[in-house]
Amino acid sequence: MNRIIIAIGLAFGISGCIQVRAPEKPIEINLNVNIRQEVVVSLRDDVKKLDQQFPGVF
């Protein structure tokens, strides 16, 4: 039992020190989102409605 306690003590003594620090530069999160598809679908729906209201214009 004493050998296990000594082994655990040595393992903690030998292990490296862990440091947690904030980064020097700010963290940048890039949130570029492509919403083109939604806009195109919305425009298509609007054009279909206008074509039904005013046939032959488009």
LOFIDREN-872591 format. One record per residue: residue number from 1; residue in three letters; z, x, y negated of N, C-alpha, C in turn. Coordinates in steps of 0.02 Angstrom, whole numbers, plus 50000, padded with zeros to 5 digits. Last residue first. Example, Ala and Ser with C-alpha at 12.3 -4.5 7.8 and 13.67 -1.06 7.14 Angstrom:
BEGIN
- 2, SER, 50354, 50642, 50112, 50357, 50684, 50053, 50394, 50645, 49998 .
- 1, ALA, 50390, 50660, 50284, 50390, 50615, 50225, 50390, 50660, 50165 .
//
This chain:
BEGIN
- 58, PHE, 46610, 47786, 47997, 46613, 47854, 48026, 46557, 47863, 48075 .
- 57, VAL, 46570, 47658, 47962, 46584, 47708, 47909, 46582, 47778, 47938 .
- 56, GLY, 46559, 47569, 48067, 46498, 47599, 48041, 46509, 47650, 47987 .
- 55, PRO, 46696, 47462, 48025, 46647, 47487, 48074, 46585, 47515, 48039 .
- 54, PHE, 46840, 47468, 47969, 46777, 47477, 47934, 46724, 47504, 47982 .
- 53, GLN, 46938, 47450, 48068, 46940, 47410, 48007, 46872, 47411, 47971 .
- 52, GLN, 46902, 47544, 48164, 46905, 47473, 48183, 46906, 47428, 48121 .
- 51, ASP, 46912, 47660, 48090, 46846, 47641, 48117, 46845, 47568, 48139 .
- 50, LEU, 47048, 47662, 48064, 47002, 47652, 48009, 46933, 47631, 48033 .
- 49, LYS, 47094, 47685, 48195, 47114, 47624, 48160, 47066, 47610, 48102 .
- 48, LYS, 47036, 47811, 48219, 47018, 47754, 48262, 47035, 47688, 48228 .
- 47, VAL, 47102, 47887, 48122, 47029, 47878, 48117, 47007, 47819, 48160 .
- 46, ASP, 47233, 47883, 48171, 47218, 47854, 48106, 47144, 47840, 48098 .
- 45, ASP, 47216, 47953, 48292, 47239, 47883, 48293, 47222, 47848, 48227 .
- 44, ARG, 47181, 48078, 48241, 47134, 48041, 48283, 47152, 47967, 48286 .
- 43, LEU, 47298, 48115, 48174, 47236, 48103, 48136, 47185, 48063, 48177 .
- 42, SER, 47383, 48130, 48285, 47399, 48081, 48233, 47336, 48064, 48192 .
- 41, VAL, 47321, 48235, 48351, 47327, 48170, 48384, 47341, 48116, 48333 .
- 40, VAL, 47338, 48335, 48253, 47270, 48315, 48274, 47273, 48247, 48308 .
- 39, VAL, 47477, 48346, 48249, 47441, 48326, 48189, 47371, 48301, 48208 .
- 38, GLU, 47506, 48392, 48378, 47534, 48328, 48356, 47496, 48302, 48295 .
- 37, GLN, 47442, 48517, 48376, 47421, 48465, 48423, 47445, 48396, 48401 .
- 36, ARG, 47512, 48594, 48282, 47443, 48574, 48269, 47422, 48515, 48314 .
- 35, ILE, 47632, 48654, 48285, 47632, 48581, 48285, 47562, 48553, 48273 .
- 34, ASN, 47709, 48789, 48351, 47642, 48764, 48336, 47643, 48688, 48342 .
- 33, VAL, 47837, 48879, 48277, 47820, 48825, 48323, 47752, 48798, 48302 .
- 32, ASN, 47931, 49019, 48264, 47865, 48993, 48247, 47845, 48941, 48299 .
- 31, LEU, 48060, 49077, 48253, 48051, 49009, 48278, 47984, 48980, 48255 .
- 30, ASN, 48143, 49221, 48286, 48078, 49197, 48263, 48065, 49128, 48295 .
- 29, ILE, 48286, 49288, 48228, 48261, 49241, 48278, 48197, 49210, 48251 .
- 28, GLU, 48367, 49437, 48206, 48312, 49396, 48183, 48288, 49352, 48240 .
- 27, ILE, 48522, 49499, 48156, 48483, 49474, 48213, 48430, 49426, 48186 .
- 26, PRO, 48533, 49635, 48040, 48543, 49565, 48058, 48499, 49545, 48117 .
- 25, LYS, 48588, 49798, 48094, 48537, 49756, 48064, 48551, 49683, 48083 .
- 24, GLU, 48700, 49838, 48167, 48693, 49859, 48097, 48642, 49816, 48060 .
- 23, PRO, 48790, 49721, 48271, 48733, 49764, 48256, 48729, 49780, 48181 .
- 22, ALA, 48964, 49736, 48310, 48910, 49696, 48280, 48852, 49743, 48264 .
- 21, ARG, 49021, 49801, 48466, 49015, 49804, 48393, 48959, 49758, 48370 .
- 20, VAL, 49124, 49844, 48593, 49082, 49789, 48570, 49081, 49791, 48494 .
- 19, GLN, 49141, 49967, 48716, 49150, 49948, 48646, 49100, 49893, 48629 .
- 18, ILE, 49228, 50027, 48853, 49177, 49980, 48831, 49192, 49959, 48759 .
- 17, CYS, 49248, 50184, 48929, 49274, 50136, 48880, 49216, 50092, 48857 .
- 16, GLY, 49232, 50212, 49107, 49218, 50223, 49036, 49246, 50169, 48992 .
- 15, SER, 49353, 50252, 49235, 49300, 50211, 49207, 49293, 50222, 49132 .
- 14, ILE, 49467, 50322, 49266, 49403, 50358, 49266, 49348, 50317, 49232 .
- 13, GLY, 49569, 50227, 49262, 49573, 50287, 49220, 49507, 50323, 49214 .
- 12, PHE, 49531, 50134, 49358, 49535, 50113, 49288, 49538, 50173, 49241 .
- 11, ALA, 49539, 50217, 49470, 49476, 50185, 49453, 49476, 50162, 49380 .
- 10, LEU, 49674, 50252, 49473, 49624, 50303, 49460, 49557, 50273, 49439 .
- 9, GLY, 49729, 50125, 49504, 49748, 50160, 49442, 49697, 50213, 49424 .
- 8, ILE, 49673, 50104, 49630, 49657, 50059, 49575, 49673, 50091, 49508 .
- 7, ALA, 49734, 50209, 49699, 49661, 50207, 49694, 49639, 50162, 49637 .
- 6, ILE, 49869, 50172, 49691, 49847, 50235, 49660, 49771, 50235, 49650 .
- 5, ILE, 49865, 50054, 49765, 49886, 50052, 49695, 49863, 50115, 49659 .
- 4, ILE, 49827, 50107, 49889, 49784, 50058, 49855, 49801, 50055, 49781 .
- 3, ARG, 49935, 50188, 49921, 49869, 50219, 49912, 49822, 50172, 49874 .
- 2, ASN, 50038, 50099, 49941, 50041, 50143, 49883, 49973, 50175, 49868 .
- 1, MET, 50000, 50041, 50060, 50000, 50000, 50000, 50000, 50043, 49937 .
//
